[in-house]
Amino acid sequence: MNGLIVFNSANDVVFQQLNTALAEHFFAKNADLFPENATAASIDGNIILQIFSPIINSQRIMHCQFDNTYSSFQCDNGLNLAFGDLLGYSFVKIGQRPVDTLKRHLGAAIALARHFYGANLFATQASSVQEELLSTCFESYEEHLWDEEQTMLLEALPQLLINNELKRVVNTALDGALEHLRDLGHNRTHALLFASHKFVASTSSKQALALSPCDLVFLSLLARSLQRDRRPLNRSVAVFLQGASHDPHSGCVPCIAHLSQLAKGILLVQVIEYANLQVASSMYDTFFVLQKIITLQVQGDSDAMRPTYESLESFVKQTLDALKRSKLKGDELDTSLKKFVTKWENLKKMYGDFFRSVERELLVRIESNVPAFMDELKQLFTLTCCDSSSIALDQLPEVASLVEGKMLEITEFLAVKAERNISIEAYLEDFPGLIHFAYVNRTTGLMIAPDLLANQLSSKERLWSMVELSRNYLKKGHSTVMWKDKVFNYSYFLWFEDQSGGHMKLVDLQQYIVASASSSNSFKPQFEPGLLAADYYQQLAEVCFPKSVPGKIKCYELFCIHLGLVTATCAVEHSRRLVATIADVVGDNN
């Protein structure tokens, strides 16, 4: 049994994805809710609402009265539930898997929703394409890739290792693509190349916002999901990328991603930023601050409301200033903007009256007017950040053909190399007893790891359990973990470096997490360690090095599996030399 359900603030079901077993379970346990002669396949949002209404209402009461919501339920027969929230929408993940796994899948589902909808989650203005893409990608992630691909297990892209001459040819072809896109009037662009799902190279125009590691993993997952039907891929998709976390305009970058299947399994992804970044980022922040003040209003926390309102006022002002500078035109936009300003001025006056008297009646008036203001904000976001009609999509396949032509001589080699990228046998002479390893650069989202072959099922199973155990210890503050079973020796290391490659000494994470457990500033990520839900490692770096400049810290992970005969001392020495060897191979730029 497996499923995902999303409820809006009114407890209506806005998204559901239930497998047959779970739908039949609901039908068997709640047959009286179904019409006569109905089957499990006829389950709709109203029936789901009746089944889940007690749980969702209880969740909201816990949130409003105690600010202590459920994170998960463990039920009989191995059925578990995990809960998450984004912009007032409640996500419920249901499945017969461990709670930690459900939380990770829930985080991935929320990340996919943000990438497909931006700030306007499940809006009526959005097309059915977004819902279809969300369903397709989440099903692909959960049912096909999570249990099989170390790419999705580690949430990092395997890097194809090629020599400098081949890199030059690839980069020249990608630079040519950007130049052609610039001739078409697109100045903020990216071009990425993959070979059999391995990352080959990427290049970006100077005006474009740098892609985040999360964006790379998302684009790879999107491509994998759309390629499942085995047909040549040639499709444009509207997405909202995250962008580099240290950039002030990151978080919501409206883009068109055009995916083109070239010869021999080579995939080209062209990314075009089309909206005004100042407008998009300020409006995105407005959504989050507005949701925060709605929560505080429900909780009746008037002391916390004042600074939150000041933030809301600041972001609304930034939004209006950005819209004025952008010089966006259109009768519908002008009408929407006037309504937005009117609603805001009305709401602003109400907040002013409330903070002077702190009367409950005024708060009720504010609560009744906020939904209308939210609707105008959503409409404004749709008109300014979701209109990609000006992009000449019919020209993008031509750009892909030009790239394919420039790479014609090396395409077959890249395809073969992708199938035989890294073999553990190449490391056995220098590292006897090493069974498998994964070196992950969390700053770039790329990894170096031998492919898991079909005849290595035992190594695959051990890798999955090893990563799970390592992450559990990482959440407790352990950046280095070593342990043994009857056959193998396992080791995990996480470390940080500065821009020059110098080691940065970590704070005592275990002591920090224990000491700050009751603090409002404690490190409490909502989801499991990873990139898709939120950049856990970026948050970890900010905790460990609060005085460092964001984006200037590099984070790395290393997972190693040795034969049990290898001593702990030898495994540590192997790890040190392995990191040095890989760093020499991939170079400083990677």
Secondary structure, DSSP 8 states (H G I E B T S, - for coil): -EEEEEE-TTS-EEEEEE-HHHHHHHHHH-GGGS-TT--GGG--HHHHHHHHHHHHHHHHHIIIIIS----EEE-GGG-EEEEEEETTEEEEEEESS-HHHHHHHHHHHHHHHHHHHTTSTT-TTS-HHHHHHHHHHHHIIIIIITTT-HHHHHT-EEB----HHHHHHHHHHHHHHHHHHHHTT--SEEEEEEETTEEEEEEE-TTS----HHHHHHHHHHHHHHTTT-S--EEEEEEEE---TTSTT-S-EEEEEEEEE-GGGEEEEEEEE-S-HHHHHHHHHHHHHHHHHHHHHHHT-HHHHHHHHHHHHHHHHHHHHHHHHHT---HHHHHHHHHHHHHHHHHHHHHHHHHHH--HHHHHHHHHHHHHHHHHHHHHHHHHHS--TTS-GGGHHHHHHHHHHHTTTTHHHHHHHHHTS--THHHHTTSTTEEEEEEEETTTTEEE-----TT-HHHHHHHHHHHHHHHHHHHTT-SEEEEE-SSEEEEEEEEEE-TTS-EE----HHHHHHHTTTSTTS---SS-SSSSSS-HHHHHHHHH-TTS-TT--EEEEEEEEEETTS-HHHHHHHHHHHHHHHHHHH-TT-
